Amino acid sequence: MTTKVRVDPGACQNKVFIEAKENGSTVTINIESDCPSVIRISEKVKEMSLFDIIRRMDDNIVYKAASEARLHPTCAVPCAILKIAEAELGLAVKKDVKILFQREKEKS
């Protein structure tokens, strides 16, 4: 089985496509992006085990790679990498994650 996602990171408008494929107890991650920082992450995060996925943020290989790549702290890509890995291993529901800004109605 293979799981694929597209990440729309927001203001930067860089395209990010992530693919995850289960290999027994690990998952192989393939990332394509216009963003040089995301490409640097993809070079360090190619395969993950369950243990890698569930580690705390301050000790997680994805967030460490994001920090080393100088990714913007609010970028959604690290979360997406972990989410797709969980989903591919059957540990999470394949459900979209959203951050939606609430806008006030314009006054007439």
Order of alpha helices (4+ residues) and beta strands (2+ residues): beta-beta-beta-alpha-beta-alpha-alpha-alpha
